Amino acid sequence: MQVPIRAIGNSRGIVIPKPLLAQVGLEAVVDLTVERDTIVLRKPAAAVRSGWAEAARQVAERGEDVLAIGDFPNAEDDESAW
């Protein structure tokens, strides 16, 4: 598919057809790079812990937030002053 490069202020740009964006799952923001003389658009990398807080909240609401492995007390813990 060929699309024209258009003037946008002092820059240049293209219009990416909506079906093409939907096909690859691109939305409001993309990562833009140049690789071997090719302009590449990619979905932004998700934050490593993206969604963890919400997932933890849901687990707690379901009462599933129990320890998977119990405490590991040290033999001297009874003698320690906390």
N, CA, C and O atoms as a Maestro MAE file, in Angstrom:
{
 s_m_m2io_version
 :::
 2.0.0
}

f_m_ct {
 s_m_title
 :::
 protein
 m_atom[328] {
  # First column is atom index #
  i_m_mmod_type
  r_m_x_coord
  r_m_y_coord
  r_m_z_coord
  i_m_residue_number
  s_m_chain_name
  s_m_pdb_residue_name
  s_m_pdb_atom_name
  i_m_atomic_number
  :::
  1 25 0.846 -1.160 0.000 1 A "MET " " N  " 7
  2 3 0.000 0.000 0.000 1 A "MET " " CA " 6
  3 2 0.903 1.238 0.000 1 A "MET " " C  " 6
  4 15 1.830 1.330 0.805 1 A "MET " " O  " 8
  5 25 0.644 2.150 -0.864 2 A "GLN " " N  " 7
  6 3 1.386 3.411 -0.879 2 A "GLN " " CA " 6
  7 2 0.487 4.522 -0.360 2 A "GLN " " C  " 6
  8 15 -0.687 4.617 -0.719 2 A "GLN " " O  " 8
  9 25 1.071 5.367 0.498 3 A "VAL " " N  " 7
  10 3 0.344 6.512 1.029 3 A "VAL " " CA " 6
  11 2 1.213 7.742 0.834 3 A "VAL " " C  " 6
  12 15 2.439 7.648 0.890 3 A "VAL " " O  " 8
  13 25 0.596 8.896 0.605 4 A "PRO " " N  " 7
  14 3 1.395 10.108 0.409 4 A "PRO " " CA " 6
  15 2 1.966 10.652 1.722 4 A "PRO " " C  " 6
  16 15 1.346 10.534 2.779 4 A "PRO " " O  " 8
  17 25 3.145 11.242 1.635 5 A "ILE " " N  " 7
  18 3 3.721 11.955 2.770 5 A "ILE " " CA " 6
  19 2 3.202 13.375 2.683 5 A "ILE " " C  " 6
  20 15 3.351 14.037 1.656 5 A "ILE " " O  " 8
  21 25 2.588 13.845 3.768 6 A "ARG " " N  " 7
  22 3 1.933 15.148 3.771 6 A "ARG " " CA " 6
  23 2 2.663 16.133 4.679 6 A "ARG " " C  " 6
  24 15 3.349 15.751 5.627 6 A "ARG " " O  " 8
  25 25 2.492 17.402 4.358 7 A "ALA " " N  " 7
  26 3 3.038 18.448 5.226 7 A "ALA " " CA " 6
  27 2 2.136 18.580 6.446 7 A "ALA " " C  " 6
  28 15 0.914 18.663 6.319 7 A "ALA " " O  " 8
  29 25 2.752 18.600 7.644 8 A "ILE " " N  " 7
  30 3 2.028 18.809 8.893 8 A "ILE " " CA " 6
  31 2 2.839 19.847 9.661 8 A "ILE " " C  " 6
  32 15 3.784 19.501 10.370 8 A "ILE " " O  " 8
  33 25 2.474 21.111 9.520 9 A "GLY " " N  " 7
  34 3 3.274 22.187 10.105 9 A "GLY " " CA " 6
  35 2 4.643 22.200 9.455 9 A "GLY " " C  " 6
  36 15 4.752 22.211 8.229 9 A "GLY " " O  " 8
  37 25 5.692 22.199 10.271 10 A "ASN " " N  " 7
  38 3 7.053 22.151 9.748 10 A "ASN " " CA " 6
  39 2 7.554 20.729 9.555 10 A "ASN " " C  " 6
  40 15 8.700 20.519 9.159 10 A "ASN " " O  " 8
  41 25 6.698 19.750 9.835 11 A "SER " " N  " 7
  42 3 7.080 18.344 9.734 11 A "SER " " CA " 6
  43 2 6.381 17.685 8.565 11 A "SER " " C  " 6
  44 15 5.690 18.344 7.790 11 A "SER " " O  " 8
  45 25 6.562 16.390 8.442 12 A "ARG " " N  " 7
  46 3 5.890 15.588 7.420 12 A "ARG " " CA " 6
  47 2 5.273 14.383 8.119 12 A "ARG " " C  " 6
  48 15 5.763 13.944 9.159 12 A "ARG " " O  " 8
  49 25 4.200 13.852 7.548 13 A "GLY " " N  " 7
  50 3 3.548 12.695 8.150 13 A "GLY " " CA " 6
  51 2 2.716 11.934 7.152 13 A "GLY " " C  " 6
  52 15 2.538 12.351 6.008 13 A "GLY " " O  " 8
  53 25 2.213 10.816 7.608 14 A "ILE " " N  " 7
  54 3 1.319 9.999 6.787 14 A "ILE " " CA " 6
  55 2 0.065 9.711 7.602 14 A "ILE " " C  " 6
  56 15 0.071 9.821 8.828 14 A "ILE " " O  " 8
  57 25 -1.000 9.345 6.916 15 A "VAL " " N  " 7
  58 3 -2.224 8.909 7.563 15 A "VAL " " CA " 6
  59 2 -2.255 7.389 7.448 15 A "VAL " " C  " 6
  60 15 -2.195 6.831 6.353 15 A "VAL " " O  " 8
  61 25 -2.351 6.732 8.607 16 A "ILE " " N  " 7
  62 3 -2.403 5.271 8.617 16 A "ILE " " CA " 6
  63 2 -3.870 4.866 8.693 16 A "ILE " " C  " 6
  64 15 -4.564 5.249 9.635 16 A "ILE " " O  " 8
  65 25 -4.351 4.103 7.724 17 A "PRO " " N  " 7
  66 3 -5.764 3.716 7.719 17 A "PRO " " CA " 6
  67 2 -6.160 2.970 8.999 17 A "PRO " " C  " 6
  68 15 -5.397 2.153 9.513 17 A "PRO " " O  " 8
  69 25 -7.352 3.261 9.500 18 A "LYS " " N  " 7
  70 3 -7.853 2.686 10.739 18 A "LYS " " CA " 6
  71 2 -7.830 1.151 10.726 18 A "LYS " " C  " 6
  72 15 -7.431 0.554 11.726 18 A "LYS " " O  " 8
  73 25 -8.242 0.488 9.637 19 A "PRO " " N  " 7
  74 3 -8.202 -0.984 9.631 19 A "PRO " " CA " 6
  75 2 -6.783 -1.527 9.815 19 A "PRO " " C  " 6
  76 15 -6.593 -2.575 10.433 19 A "PRO " " O  " 8
  77 25 -5.800 -0.823 9.286 20 A "LEU " " N  " 7
  78 3 -4.406 -1.255 9.438 20 A "LEU " " CA " 6
  79 2 -3.964 -1.127 10.897 20 A "LEU " " C  " 6
  80 15 -3.299 -2.016 11.429 20 A "LEU " " O  " 8
  81 25 -4.337 -0.018 11.541 21 A "LEU " " N  " 7
  82 3 -4.009 0.161 12.956 21 A "LEU " " CA " 6
  83 2 -4.675 -0.918 13.808 21 A "LEU " " C  " 6
  84 15 -4.055 -1.475 14.714 21 A "LEU " " O  " 8
  85 25 -5.932 -1.204 13.514 22 A "ALA " " N  " 7
  86 3 -6.658 -2.231 14.264 22 A "ALA " " CA " 6
  87 2 -6.035 -3.607 14.053 22 A "ALA " " C  " 6
  88 15 -5.969 -4.409 14.985 22 A "ALA " " O  " 8
  89 25 -5.588 -3.878 12.855 23 A "GLN " " N  " 7
  90 3 -5.004 -5.183 12.523 23 A "GLN " " CA " 6
  91 2 -3.779 -5.484 13.381 23 A "GLN " " C  " 6
  92 15 -3.571 -6.626 13.789 23 A "GLN " " O  " 8
  93 25 -2.974 -4.469 13.652 24 A "VAL " " N  " 7
  94 3 -1.750 -4.685 14.438 24 A "VAL " " CA " 6
  95 2 -1.898 -4.240 15.890 24 A "VAL " " C  " 6
  96 15 -0.965 -4.395 16.677 24 A "VAL " " O  " 8
  97 25 -3.053 -3.691 16.256 25 A "GLY " " N  " 7
  98 3 -3.319 -3.322 17.637 25 A "GLY " " CA " 6
  99 2 -2.657 -2.032 18.097 25 A "GLY " " C  " 6
  100 15 -2.388 -1.875 19.288 25 A "GLY " " O  " 8
  101 25 -2.388 -1.109 17.187 26 A "LEU " " N  " 7
  102 3 -1.815 0.175 17.573 26 A "LEU " " CA " 6
  103 2 -2.945 1.115 17.966 26 A "LEU " " C  " 6
  104 15 -4.007 1.139 17.345 26 A "LEU " " O  " 8
  105 25 -2.682 1.905 19.039 27 A "GLU " " N  " 7
  106 3 -3.722 2.799 19.521 27 A "GLU " " CA " 6
  107 2 -3.224 4.235 19.553 27 A "GLU " " C  " 6
  108 15 -2.902 4.792 18.503 27 A "GLU " " O  " 8
  109 25 -3.153 4.847 20.723 28 A "ALA " " N  " 7
  110 3 -2.866 6.278 20.832 28 A "ALA " " CA " 6
  111 2 -1.385 6.622 20.739 28 A "ALA " " C  " 6
  112 15 -1.035 7.708 20.277 28 A "ALA " " O  " 8
  113 25 -0.503 5.710 21.172 29 A "VAL " " N  " 7
  114 3 0.928 5.991 21.207 29 A "VAL " " CA " 6
  115 2 1.672 4.797 20.630 29 A "VAL " " C  " 6
  116 15 1.276 3.651 20.837 29 A "VAL " " O  " 8
  117 25 2.749 5.069 19.906 30 A "VAL " " N  " 7
  118 3 3.590 4.007 19.353 30 A "VAL " " CA " 6
  119 2 5.052 4.303 19.665 30 A "VAL " " C  " 6
  120 15 5.426 5.448 19.920 30 A "VAL " " O  " 8
  121 25 5.866 3.263 19.643 31 A "ASP " " N  " 7
  122 3 7.316 3.438 19.676 31 A "ASP " " CA " 6
  123 2 7.765 3.550 18.235 31 A "ASP " " C  " 6
  124 15 7.424 2.709 17.403 31 A "ASP " " O  " 8
  125 25 8.532 4.592 17.936 32 A "LEU " " N  " 7
  126 3 8.995 4.866 16.578 32 A "LEU " " CA " 6
  127 2 10.506 4.734 16.548 32 A "LEU " " C  " 6
  128 15 11.209 5.408 17.301 32 A "LEU " " O  " 8
  129 25 11.009 3.861 15.674 33 A "THR " " N  " 7
  130 3 12.453 3.670 15.547 33 A "THR " " CA " 6
  131 2 12.816 3.577 14.074 33 A "THR " " C  " 6
  132 15 11.953 3.426 13.209 33 A "THR " " O  " 8
  133 25 14.108 3.671 13.811 34 A "VAL " " N  " 7
  134 3 14.630 3.444 12.466 34 A "VAL " " CA " 6
  135 2 15.546 2.236 12.554 34 A "VAL " " C  " 6
  136 15 16.477 2.209 13.360 34 A "VAL " " O  " 8
  137 25 15.280 1.240 11.724 35 A "GLU " " N  " 7
  138 3 16.082 0.025 11.689 35 A "GLU " " CA " 6
  139 2 16.481 -0.266 10.248 35 A "GLU " " C  " 6
  140 15 15.643 -0.583 9.404 35 A "GLU " " O  " 8
  141 25 17.768 -0.152 9.992 36 A "ARG " " N  " 7
  142 3 18.314 -0.429 8.652 36 A "ARG " " CA " 6
  143 2 17.542 0.318 7.564 36 A "ARG " " C  " 6
  144 15 17.022 -0.290 6.628 36 A "ARG " " O  " 8
  145 25 17.478 1.606 7.699 37 A "ASP " " N  " 7
  146 3 16.813 2.482 6.732 37 A "ASP " " CA " 6
  147 2 15.307 2.232 6.610 37 A "ASP " " C  " 6
  148 15 14.708 2.531 5.578 37 A "ASP " " O  " 8
  149 25 14.706 1.690 7.652 38 A "THR " " N  " 7
  150 3 13.271 1.428 7.657 38 A "THR " " CA " 6
  151 2 12.660 2.077 8.894 38 A "THR " " C  " 6
  152 15 13.177 1.914 9.999 38 A "THR " " O  " 8
  153 25 11.568 2.809 8.717 39 A "ILE " " N  " 7
  154 3 10.839 3.387 9.842 39 A "ILE " " CA " 6
  155 2 9.936 2.298 10.399 39 A "ILE " " C  " 6
  156 15 9.148 1.699 9.667 39 A "ILE " " O  " 8
  157 25 10.055 2.042 11.710 40 A "VAL " " N  " 7
  158 3 9.314 0.958 12.350 40 A "VAL " " CA " 6
  159 2 8.425 1.531 13.451 40 A "VAL " " C  " 6
  160 15 8.892 2.292 14.299 40 A "VAL " " O  " 8
  161 25 7.145 1.166 13.438 41 A "LEU " " N  " 7
  162 3 6.198 1.519 14.493 41 A "LEU " " CA " 6
  163 2 5.883 0.255 15.271 41 A "LEU " " C  " 6
  164 15 5.592 -0.787 14.684 41 A "LEU " " O  " 8
  165 25 5.941 0.348 16.594 42 A "ARG " " N  " 7
  166 3 5.620 -0.799 17.449 42 A "ARG " " CA " 6
  167 2 4.735 -0.353 18.602 42 A "ARG " " C  " 6
  168 15 4.722 0.818 18.980 42 A "ARG " " O  " 8
  169 25 3.996 -1.310 19.151 43 A "LYS " " N  " 7
  170 3 3.238 -1.037 20.370 43 A "LYS " " CA " 6
  171 2 4.257 -0.705 21.453 43 A "LYS " " C  " 6
  172 15 5.316 -1.328 21.516 43 A "LYS " " O  " 8
  173 25 3.952 0.263 22.297 44 A "PRO " " N  " 7
  174 3 4.870 0.556 23.395 44 A "PRO " " CA " 6
  175 2 4.993 -0.647 24.320 44 A "PRO " " C  " 6
  176 15 4.023 -1.365 24.562 44 A "PRO " " O  " 8
  177 25 6.191 -0.852 24.825 45 A "ALA " " N  " 7
  178 3 6.396 -1.945 25.771 45 A "ALA " " CA " 6
  179 2 5.593 -1.652 27.031 45 A "ALA " " C  " 6
  180 15 5.629 -0.545 27.569 45 A "ALA " " O  " 8
  181 25 4.883 -2.649 27.481 46 A "ALA " " N  " 7
  182 3 4.103 -2.484 28.709 46 A "ALA " " CA " 6
  183 2 5.049 -2.401 29.890 46 A "ALA " " C  " 6
  184 15 6.099 -3.043 29.904 46 A "ALA " " O  " 8
  185 25 4.677 -1.622 30.861 47 A "ALA " " N  " 7
  186 3 5.473 -1.556 32.077 47 A "ALA " " CA " 6
  187 2 5.540 -2.950 32.673 47 A "ALA " " C  " 6
  188 15 4.555 -3.688 32.644 47 A "ALA " " O  " 8
  189 25 6.684 -3.311 33.208 48 A "VAL " " N  " 7
  190 3 6.889 -4.653 33.726 48 A "VAL " " CA " 6
  191 2 5.825 -5.039 34.737 48 A "VAL " " C  " 6
  192 15 5.369 -6.182 34.757 48 A "VAL " " O  " 8
  193 25 5.432 -4.101 35.569 49 A "ARG " " N  " 7
  194 3 4.454 -4.411 36.610 49 A "ARG " " CA " 6
  195 2 3.082 -3.826 36.301 49 A "ARG " " C  " 6
  196 15 2.263 -3.629 37.199 49 A "ARG " " O  " 8
  197 25 2.846 -3.557 35.052 50 A "SER " " N  " 7
  198 3 1.567 -2.980 34.666 50 A "SER " " CA " 6
  199 2 0.432 -3.924 35.046 50 A "SER " " C  " 6
  200 15 0.444 -5.097 34.673 50 A "SER " " O  " 8
  201 25 -0.539 -3.418 35.780 51 A "GLY " " N  " 7
  202 3 -1.703 -4.201 36.152 51 A "GLY " " CA " 6
  203 2 -1.562 -5.010 37.437 51 A "GLY " " C  " 6
  204 15 -2.529 -5.626 37.887 51 A "GLY " " O  " 8
  205 25 -0.367 -5.017 38.036 52 A "TRP " " N  " 7
  206 3 -0.161 -5.814 39.247 52 A "TRP " " CA " 6
  207 2 -1.032 -5.327 40.403 52 A "TRP " " C  " 6
  208 15 -1.614 -6.141 41.121 52 A "TRP " " O  " 8
  209 25 -1.127 -4.024 40.590 53 A "ALA " " N  " 7
  210 3 -1.889 -3.497 41.715 53 A "ALA " " CA " 6
  211 2 -3.358 -3.919 41.619 53 A "ALA " " C  " 6
  212 15 -3.954 -4.342 42.610 53 A "ALA " " O  " 8
  213 25 -3.923 -3.803 40.445 54 A "GLU " " N  " 7
  214 3 -5.320 -4.198 40.250 54 A "GLU " " CA " 6
  215 2 -5.486 -5.701 40.451 54 A "GLU " " C  " 6
  216 15 -6.463 -6.133 41.063 54 A "GLU " " O  " 8
  217 25 -4.561 -6.492 39.953 55 A "ALA " " N  " 7
  218 3 -4.638 -7.945 40.118 55 A "ALA " " CA " 6
  219 2 -4.547 -8.317 41.598 55 A "ALA " " C  " 6
  220 15 -5.271 -9.197 42.062 55 A "ALA " " O  " 8
  221 25 -3.659 -7.648 42.340 56 A "ALA " " N  " 7
  222 3 -3.518 -7.921 43.773 56 A "ALA " " CA " 6
  223 2 -4.795 -7.551 44.519 56 A "ALA " " C  " 6
  224 15 -5.211 -8.267 45.430 56 A "ALA " " O  " 8
  225 25 -5.415 -6.443 44.140 57 A "ARG " " N  " 7
  226 3 -6.658 -6.033 44.770 57 A "ARG " " CA " 6
  227 2 -7.738 -7.092 44.553 57 A "ARG " " C  " 6
  228 15 -8.476 -7.427 45.481 57 A "ARG " " O  " 8
  229 25 -7.832 -7.617 43.333 58 A "GLN " " N  " 7
  230 3 -8.843 -8.628 43.029 58 A "GLN " " CA " 6
  231 2 -8.597 -9.919 43.799 58 A "GLN " " C  " 6
  232 15 -9.542 -10.550 44.271 58 A "GLN " " O  " 8
  233 25 -7.335 -10.313 43.928 59 A "VAL " " N  " 7
  234 3 -6.997 -11.509 44.695 59 A "VAL " " CA " 6
  235 2 -7.408 -11.322 46.152 59 A "VAL " " C  " 6
  236 15 -7.976 -12.230 46.760 59 A "VAL " " O  " 8
  237 25 -7.125 -10.151 46.712 60 A "ALA " " N  " 7
  238 3 -7.490 -9.866 48.105 60 A "ALA " " CA " 6
  239 2 -9.009 -9.880 48.285 60 A "ALA " " C  " 6
  240 15 -9.512 -10.398 49.281 60 A "ALA " " O  " 8
  241 25 -9.732 -9.316 47.329 61 A "GLU " " N  " 7
  242 3 -11.204 -9.301 47.416 61 A "GLU " " CA " 6
  243 2 -11.777 -10.713 47.425 61 A "GLU " " C  " 6
  244 15 -12.788 -10.967 48.079 61 A "GLU " " O  " 8
  245 25 -11.142 -11.626 46.708 62 A "ARG " " N  " 7
  246 3 -11.609 -13.014 46.657 62 A "ARG " " CA " 6
  247 2 -11.115 -13.823 47.863 62 A "ARG " " C  " 6
  248 15 -11.469 -14.992 48.015 62 A "ARG " " O  " 8
  249 25 -10.298 -13.199 48.719 63 A "GLY " " N  " 7
  250 3 -9.778 -13.901 49.888 63 A "GLY " " CA " 6
  251 2 -8.711 -14.918 49.552 63 A "GLY " " C  " 6
  252 15 -8.467 -15.845 50.325 63 A "GLY " " O  " 8
  253 25 -8.075 -14.757 48.413 64 A "GLU " " N  " 7
  254 3 -7.061 -15.706 47.962 64 A "GLU " " CA " 6
  255 2 -5.643 -15.211 48.244 64 A "GLU " " C  " 6
  256 15 -4.682 -15.722 47.668 64 A "GLU " " O  " 8
  257 25 -5.508 -14.221 49.124 65 A "ASP " " N  " 7
  258 3 -4.192 -13.635 49.377 65 A "ASP " " CA " 6
  259 2 -3.518 -14.264 50.597 65 A "ASP " " C  " 6
  260 15 -3.042 -13.569 51.494 65 A "ASP " " O  " 8
  261 25 -3.492 -15.586 50.603 66 A "VAL " " N  " 7
  262 3 -2.825 -16.315 51.681 66 A "VAL " " CA " 6
  263 2 -1.386 -16.605 51.268 66 A "VAL " " C  " 6
  264 15 -1.057 -16.619 50.082 66 A "VAL " " O  " 8
  265 25 -0.527 -16.837 52.273 67 A "LEU " " N  " 7
  266 3 0.860 -17.153 51.974 67 A "LEU " " CA " 6
  267 2 0.948 -18.497 51.268 67 A "LEU " " C  " 6
  268 15 0.336 -19.470 51.711 67 A "LEU " " O  " 8
  269 25 1.694 -18.563 50.187 68 A "ALA " " N  " 7
  270 3 1.890 -19.821 49.481 68 A "ALA " " CA " 6
  271 2 2.828 -20.724 50.270 68 A "ALA " " C  " 6
  272 15 2.690 -21.947 50.248 68 A "ALA " " O  " 8
  273 25 3.773 -20.120 50.961 69 A "ILE " " N  " 7
  274 3 4.718 -20.841 51.813 69 A "ILE " " CA " 6
  275 2 4.677 -20.147 53.165 69 A "ILE " " C  " 6
  276 15 4.730 -18.919 53.240 69 A "ILE " " O  " 8
  277 25 4.584 -20.920 54.216 70 A "GLY " " N  " 7
  278 3 4.492 -20.338 55.548 70 A "GLY " " CA " 6
  279 2 5.740 -19.572 55.951 70 A "GLY " " C  " 6
  280 15 6.702 -19.470 55.189 70 A "GLY " " O  " 8
  281 25 5.706 -19.032 57.168 71 A "ASP " " N  " 7
  282 3 6.858 -18.305 57.699 71 A "ASP " " CA " 6
  283 2 8.040 -19.253 57.878 71 A "ASP " " C  " 6
  284 15 7.865 -20.459 58.051 71 A "ASP " " O  " 8
  285 25 9.227 -18.698 57.833 72 A "PHE " " N  " 7
  286 3 10.451 -19.446 58.062 72 A "PHE " " CA " 6
  287 2 11.145 -18.875 59.291 72 A "PHE " " C  " 6
  288 15 12.110 -18.123 59.157 72 A "PHE " " O  " 8
  289 25 10.680 -19.215 60.471 73 A "PRO " " N  " 7
  290 3 11.299 -18.636 61.660 73 A "PRO " " CA " 6
  291 2 12.697 -19.204 61.883 73 A "PRO " " C  " 6
  292 15 12.982 -20.349 61.533 73 A "PRO " " O  " 8
  293 25 13.542 -18.400 62.457 74 A "ASN " " N  " 7
  294 3 14.868 -18.839 62.863 74 A "ASN " " CA " 6
  295 2 14.773 -19.387 64.277 74 A "ASN " " C  " 6
  296 15 13.912 -18.973 65.054 74 A "ASN " " O  " 8
  297 25 15.642 -20.300 64.603 75 A "ALA " " N  " 7
  298 3 15.624 -20.920 65.928 75 A "ALA " " CA " 6
  299 2 15.758 -19.877 67.031 75 A "ALA " " C  " 6
  300 15 15.202 -20.045 68.116 75 A "ALA " " O  " 8
  301 25 16.498 -18.795 66.759 76 A "GLU " " N  " 7
  302 3 16.751 -17.765 67.772 76 A "GLU " " CA " 6
  303 2 15.661 -16.702 67.842 76 A "GLU " " C  " 6
  304 15 15.767 -15.788 68.660 76 A "GLU " " O  " 8
  305 25 14.631 -16.784 67.028 77 A "ASP " " N  " 7
  306 3 13.617 -15.727 66.993 77 A "ASP " " CA " 6
  307 2 12.929 -15.505 68.336 77 A "ASP " " C  " 6
  308 15 12.598 -14.370 68.679 77 A "ASP " " O  " 8
  309 25 12.711 -16.575 69.099 78 A "ASP " " N  " 7
  310 3 12.035 -16.444 70.392 78 A "ASP " " CA " 6
  311 2 12.859 -15.607 71.371 78 A "ASP " " C  " 6
  312 15 12.309 -14.985 72.280 78 A "ASP " " O  " 8
  313 25 14.167 -15.596 71.181 79 A "GLU " " N  " 7
  314 3 15.058 -14.866 72.088 79 A "GLU " " CA " 6
  315 2 15.316 -13.435 71.620 79 A "GLU " " C  " 6
  316 15 15.885 -12.639 72.368 79 A "GLU " " O  " 8
  317 25 14.911 -13.096 70.404 80 A "SER " " N  " 7
  318 3 15.185 -11.774 69.864 80 A "SER " " CA " 6
  319 2 14.227 -10.742 70.418 80 A "SER " " C  " 6
  320 15 13.053 -11.028 70.652 80 A "SER " " O  " 8
  321 25 14.739 -9.530 70.626 81 A "ALA " " N  " 7
  322 3 13.892 -8.430 71.064 81 A "ALA " " CA " 6
  323 2 13.512 -7.621 69.836 81 A "ALA " " C  " 6
  324 15 14.378 -7.039 69.183 81 A "ALA " " O  " 8
  325 25 12.237 -7.580 69.518 82 A "TRP " " N  " 7
  326 3 11.774 -6.861 68.333 82 A "TRP " " CA " 6
  327 2 11.301 -5.533 68.774 82 A "TRP " " C  " 6
  328 15 10.857 -4.732 67.952 82 A "TRP " " O  " 8
  :::
 }
 m_bond[327] {
  # First column is bond index #
  i_m_from
  i_m_to
  i_m_order
  :::
  1 1 2 1
  2 2 3 1
  3 3 4 2
  4 3 5 1
  5 5 6 1
  6 6 7 1
  7 7 8 2
  8 7 9 1
  9 9 10 1
  10 10 11 1
  11 11 12 2
  12 11 13 1
  13 13 14 1
  14 14 15 1
  15 15 16 2
  16 15 17 1
  17 17 18 1
  18 18 19 1
  19 19 20 2
  20 19 21 1
  21 21 22 1
  22 22 23 1
  23 23 24 2
  24 23 25 1
  25 25 26 1
  26 26 27 1
  27 27 28 2
  28 27 29 1
  29 29 30 1
  30 30 31 1
  31 31 32 2
  32 31 33 1
  33 33 34 1
  34 34 35 1
  35 35 36 2
  36 35 37 1
  37 37 38 1
  38 38 39 1
  39 39 40 2
  40 39 41 1
  41 41 42 1
  42 42 43 1
  43 43 44 2
  44 43 45 1
  45 45 46 1
  46 46 47 1
  47 47 48 2
  48 47 49 1
  49 49 50 1
  50 50 51 1
  51 51 52 2
  52 51 53 1
  53 53 54 1
  54 54 55 1
  55 55 56 2
  56 55 57 1
  57 57 58 1
  58 58 59 1
  59 59 60 2
  60 59 61 1
  61 61 62 1
  62 62 63 1
  63 63 64 2
  64 63 65 1
  65 65 66 1
  66 66 67 1
  67 67 68 2
  68 67 69 1
  69 69 70 1
  70 70 71 1
  71 71 72 2
  72 71 73 1
  73 73 74 1
  74 74 75 1
  75 75 76 2
  76 75 77 1
  77 77 78 1
  78 78 79 1
  79 79 80 2
  80 79 81 1
  81 81 82 1
  82 82 83 1
  83 83 84 2
  84 83 85 1
  85 85 86 1
  86 86 87 1
  87 87 88 2
  88 87 89 1
  89 89 90 1
  90 90 91 1
  91 91 92 2
  92 91 93 1
  93 93 94 1
  94 94 95 1
  95 95 96 2
  96 95 97 1
  97 97 98 1
  98 98 99 1
  99 99 100 2
  100 99 101 1
  101 101 102 1
  102 102 103 1
  103 103 104 2
  104 103 105 1
  105 105 106 1
  106 106 107 1
  107 107 108 2
  108 107 109 1
  109 109 110 1
  110 110 111 1
  111 111 112 2
  112 111 113 1
  113 113 114 1
  114 114 115 1
  115 115 116 2
  116 115 117 1
  117 117 118 1
  118 118 119 1
  119 119 120 2
  120 119 121 1
  121 121 122 1
  122 122 123 1
  123 123 124 2
  124 123 125 1
  125 125 126 1
  126 126 127 1
  127 127 128 2
  128 127 129 1
  129 129 130 1
  130 130 131 1
  131 131 132 2
  132 131 133 1
  133 133 134 1
  134 134 135 1
  135 135 136 2
  136 135 137 1
  137 137 138 1
  138 138 139 1
  139 139 140 2
  140 139 141 1
  141 141 142 1
  142 142 143 1
  143 143 144 2
  144 143 145 1
  145 145 146 1
  146 146 147 1
  147 147 148 2
  148 147 149 1
  149 149 150 1
  150 150 151 1
  151 151 152 2
  152 151 153 1
  153 153 154 1
  154 154 155 1
  155 155 156 2
  156 155 157 1
  157 157 158 1
  158 158 159 1
  159 159 160 2
  160 159 161 1
  161 161 162 1
  162 162 163 1
  163 163 164 2
  164 163 165 1
  165 165 166 1
  166 166 167 1
  167 167 168 2
  168 167 169 1
  169 169 170 1
  170 170 171 1
  171 171 172 2
  172 171 173 1
  173 173 174 1
  174 174 175 1
  175 175 176 2
  176 175 177 1
  177 177 178 1
  178 178 179 1
  179 179 180 2
  180 179 181 1
  181 181 182 1
  182 182 183 1
  183 183 184 2
  184 183 185 1
  185 185 186 1
  186 186 187 1
  187 187 188 2
  188 187 189 1
  189 189 190 1
  190 190 191 1
  191 191 192 2
  192 191 193 1
  193 193 194 1
  194 194 195 1
  195 195 196 2
  196 195 197 1
  197 197 198 1
  198 198 199 1
  199 199 200 2
  200 199 201 1
  201 201 202 1
  202 202 203 1
  203 203 204 2
  204 203 205 1
  205 205 206 1
  206 206 207 1
  207 207 208 2
  208 207 209 1
  209 209 210 1
  210 210 211 1
  211 211 212 2
  212 211 213 1
  213 213 214 1
  214 214 215 1
  215 215 216 2
  216 215 217 1
  217 217 218 1
  218 218 219 1
  219 219 220 2
  220 219 221 1
  221 221 222 1
  222 222 223 1
  223 223 224 2
  224 223 225 1
  225 225 226 1
  226 226 227 1
  227 227 228 2
  228 227 229 1
  229 229 230 1
  230 230 231 1
  231 231 232 2
  232 231 233 1
  233 233 234 1
  234 234 235 1
  235 235 236 2
  236 235 237 1
  237 237 238 1
  238 238 239 1
  239 239 240 2
  240 239 241 1
  241 241 242 1
  242 242 243 1
  243 243 244 2
  244 243 245 1
  245 245 246 1
  246 246 247 1
  247 247 248 2
  248 247 249 1
  249 249 250 1
  250 250 251 1
  251 251 252 2
  252 251 253 1
  253 253 254 1
  254 254 255 1
  255 255 256 2
  256 255 257 1
  257 257 258 1
  258 258 259 1
  259 259 260 2
  260 259 261 1
  261 261 262 1
  262 262 263 1
  263 263 264 2
  264 263 265 1
  265 265 266 1
  266 266 267 1
  267 267 268 2
  268 267 269 1
  269 269 270 1
  270 270 271 1
  271 271 272 2
  272 271 273 1
  273 273 274 1
  274 274 275 1
  275 275 276 2
  276 275 277 1
  277 277 278 1
  278 278 279 1
  279 279 280 2
  280 279 281 1
  281 281 282 1
  282 282 283 1
  283 283 284 2
  284 283 285 1
  285 285 286 1
  286 286 287 1
  287 287 288 2
  288 287 289 1
  289 289 290 1
  290 290 291 1
  291 291 292 2
  292 291 293 1
  293 293 294 1
  294 294 295 1
  295 295 296 2
  296 295 297 1
  297 297 298 1
  298 298 299 1
  299 299 300 2
  300 299 301 1
  301 301 302 1
  302 302 303 1
  303 303 304 2
  304 303 305 1
  305 305 306 1
  306 306 307 1
  307 307 308 2
  308 307 309 1
  309 309 310 1
  310 310 311 1
  311 311 312 2
  312 311 313 1
  313 313 314 1
  314 314 315 1
  315 315 316 2
  316 315 317 1
  317 317 318 1
  318 318 319 1
  319 319 320 2
  320 319 321 1
  321 321 322 1
  322 322 323 1
  323 323 324 2
  324 323 325 1
  325 325 326 1
  326 326 327 1
  327 327 328 2
  :::
 }
}
